[in-house]
Amino acid sequence: MARVRNECASWMTNNQGQIGWFHQFRWWRKVRDDPNWFLYLLWCDETPVGYGIIHIKHGMHWLTGGIVRQKRGQGLGRKLFSELTAISTKSSAAYLEVQTANQRAINLYTSLGYRPIGEWREGVLTMSAYPR
């Protein structure tokens, strides 16, 4: 997961730094038994090509994820975030953050039913989707 996450780091809205296997291992040990974290890996041809995370914080479902560069533009991000959104909006609204410069992702999220709710940090747009 660290390799996939590191490849997506430049579009993250918080920690854009590269992480090593030990950092990933420590984080995994912290969240693996926590019922507020749901972690997903997207595989193609026996290779991980994307990841998704749902983190329930203060009753709100926060989503994040990414697709490795060589697999972008093939509909995998749509599939990943469509599934994460469907899981999250069964019981609550779903929330995510996206860099305002990432128009491609904003268009994707908008097409999945997300609407902007504010830019609370410079260059970062918060969006939400509600149960259908």
C-alpha positions as CSV (number, residue, x, y, z in Angstrom):
1,M,0.0,0.0,0.0
2,A,2.9,2.4,0.7
3,R,4.1,2.2,-2.9
4,V,0.6,3.0,-4.3
5,R,0.1,5.8,-1.7
6,N,3.5,7.3,-2.4
7,E,2.8,7.4,-6.1
8,C,-0.4,9.4,-5.4
9,A,1.2,11.7,-2.8
10,S,1.5,14.8,-4.9
11,W,-2.3,15.1,-5.1
12,M,-2.9,14.6,-1.4
13,T,-4.4,17.4,0.6
14,N,-2.4,16.7,3.9
15,N,0.9,14.8,4.0
16,Q,2.4,14.8,0.6
17,G,5.7,13.3,1.8
18,Q,6.9,9.9,0.8
19,I,6.5,7.2,3.5
20,G,8.7,4.1,4.0
21,W,7.6,0.6,4.8
22,F,8.2,1.1,8.6
23,H,6.0,4.2,8.7
24,Q,3.3,2.3,6.8
25,F,3.6,-0.8,9.1
26,R,3.3,1.4,12.2
27,W,0.2,3.1,10.8
28,W,-1.3,-0.2,9.7
29,R,-0.9,-1.6,13.2
30,K,-2.6,1.5,14.7
31,V,-5.7,1.4,12.4
32,R,-6.2,-2.3,11.6
33,D,-8.3,-3.1,14.6
34,D,-10.0,0.3,14.8
35,P,-13.6,0.0,13.7
36,N,-13.5,3.6,12.3
37,W,-11.1,2.8,9.5
38,F,-11.9,0.8,6.4
39,L,-9.0,0.2,4.0
40,Y,-9.2,-1.1,0.4
41,L,-6.7,-2.0,-2.3
42,L,-7.7,-2.1,-5.9
43,W,-5.9,-4.8,-7.9
44,C,-5.4,-5.3,-11.6
45,D,-3.6,-8.4,-13.0
46,E,-2.4,-9.4,-9.5
47,T,-0.9,-6.0,-8.9
48,P,-2.1,-3.3,-6.5
49,V,-3.0,-0.2,-8.6
50,G,-5.1,1.9,-6.2
51,Y,-6.2,2.4,-2.7
52,G,-9.2,3.7,-0.9
53,I,-9.8,4.6,2.7
54,I,-13.0,5.5,4.6
55,H,-12.3,7.0,8.0
56,I,-15.2,7.7,10.3
57,K,-14.4,10.8,12.4
58,H,-17.0,12.4,14.6
59,G,-19.7,10.4,12.8
60,M,-18.6,11.7,9.4
61,H,-17.3,9.4,6.7
62,W,-14.1,10.9,5.2
63,L,-12.9,9.3,1.9
64,T,-9.5,9.3,0.3
65,G,-7.8,7.3,-2.3
66,G,-5.7,7.2,-5.5
67,I,-4.7,5.3,-8.6
68,V,-1.2,4.8,-9.7
69,R,-0.1,7.0,-12.7
70,Q,0.1,4.2,-15.4
71,K,-3.5,3.2,-14.7
72,R,-5.1,6.6,-14.6
73,G,-7.6,7.5,-17.3
74,Q,-9.0,3.9,-17.5
75,G,-12.1,4.5,-15.3
76,L,-10.5,2.9,-12.2
77,G,-10.8,6.1,-10.1
78,R,-14.5,6.3,-11.0
79,K,-15.0,2.7,-10.0
80,L,-13.0,3.1,-6.7
81,F,-14.8,6.3,-5.6
82,S,-18.2,5.1,-6.7
83,E,-17.8,2.0,-4.4
84,L,-16.4,4.1,-1.5
85,T,-19.2,6.6,-1.9
86,A,-21.9,3.8,-2.0
87,I,-20.5,2.2,1.1
88,S,-20.3,5.5,3.0
89,T,-23.7,7.0,2.0
90,K,-25.7,3.9,3.2
91,S,-25.8,5.5,6.6
92,S,-24.3,9.0,6.3
93,A,-23.0,11.7,4.0
94,A,-19.6,11.1,2.5
95,Y,-16.9,13.8,2.6
96,L,-13.6,14.3,0.9
97,E,-11.0,16.9,0.2
98,V,-9.4,17.7,-3.1
99,Q,-6.8,20.2,-4.3
100,T,-8.6,23.0,-6.1
101,A,-6.0,22.6,-8.9
102,N,-7.1,19.0,-9.5
103,Q,-10.0,19.8,-11.9
104,R,-10.0,16.2,-13.2
105,A,-10.8,14.8,-9.7
106,I,-13.3,17.6,-9.0
107,N,-15.1,16.7,-12.2
108,L,-15.1,13.0,-11.2
109,Y,-16.5,13.7,-7.7
110,T,-19.1,16.0,-9.1
111,S,-20.3,13.3,-11.5
112,L,-20.6,11.0,-8.6
113,G,-22.9,13.4,-6.7
114,Y,-20.5,15.4,-4.7
115,R,-21.0,19.1,-4.2
116,P,-18.6,21.7,-2.9
117,I,-19.2,22.8,0.7
118,G,-16.2,25.1,1.2
119,E,-12.6,25.9,0.9
120,W,-11.5,25.8,4.6
121,R,-7.8,25.7,3.8
122,E,-6.2,27.5,0.9
123,G,-6.1,25.4,-2.2
124,V,-8.2,22.6,-0.7
125,L,-11.9,22.1,-1.5
126,T,-14.2,20.1,0.8
127,M,-17.0,18.2,-1.0
128,S,-19.8,16.1,0.2
129,A,-22.3,13.5,-1.2
130,Y,-25.5,12.6,0.6
131,P,-27.5,9.3,0.7
132,R,-29.7,8.8,-2.4
